[in-house]
Amino acid sequence: MNNAQSFLRLIRNPFTFRFFLLSRLPAAWFSQIRLYAIDEQTAVVTVPYGWFSKNPFRSTYFACLAMAAEMSTGLLAMMQTTGRQPAVSMLVIGMEAAFFKKATGITFFTCSNGND
């Protein structure tokens, strides 16, 4: 089994994913960010409109939206870099966003650039 397959098996387990969030990304755990679906091509992450993620304007905080968006891309990058020798470090160097509507429910973030 290659590294990508073992990473997918590990990250698809709800318990290990939530433990990963709690231990490494507690703000994402508190915001109830969830992994909706993942394969070698695509990752889909959700963030709800809830007590911890809402702002005074009755929508989801930008920071929570950015966390979920970054996670959808970061999981695919982690899948490709897990187990590499020498080890690879990841760093976000840019972000671009466009808003079309207030986020007042479950928001889905999809990255489909897995093989790019």
Residue pairs with C-beta under 8 A, 6 or more apart in sequence:
3 79
3 82
3 83
3 84
4 40
4 79
4 80
4 82
6 82
6 83
7 78
7 79
7 82
7 83
8 38
8 39
8 40
8 79
10 16
11 17
11 20
11 35
11 38
11 75
11 79
12 35
12 38
17 35
18 29
21 28
21 29
21 33
22 29
25 67
25 71
27 63
27 67
28 67
28 68
28 71
30 52
31 47
31 50
31 52
31 53
31 64
31 67
31 68
32 47
32 48
32 50
32 52
32 53
33 45
33 46
33 47
33 64
33 67
33 68
33 71
34 45
34 46
34 47
35 43
35 44
35 45
35 71
35 75
36 44
36 45
36 46
36 108
37 43
37 44
38 44
38 75
38 76
38 79
39 114
40 79
40 114
40 115
41 112
41 114
41 115
42 76
42 110
42 111
42 112
42 114
43 71
43 72
43 73
43 75
43 76
43 110
43 111
43 114
44 72
44 108
44 109
44 110
45 68
45 69
45 71
45 72
45 75
45 108
45 109
46 68
46 106
46 107
46 108
46 109
47 53
47 60
47 64
47 65
47 67
47 68
47 106
47 107
47 109
48 60
48 105
48 106
48 107
49 59
49 60
49 103
49 104
49 105
49 106
49 107
52 64
53 60
53 61
53 64
54 60
54 61
55 61
55 62
57 102
58 102
58 104
59 102
59 103
59 104
60 103
60 104
60 107
65 97
65 103
65 107
65 109
66 95
66 97
68 107
68 109
69 95
69 97
69 109
70 92
70 95
71 109
72 109
72 110
72 111
73 111
73 113
74 90
75 111
76 111
76 113
76 114
77 90
78 90
79 114
81 88
81 90
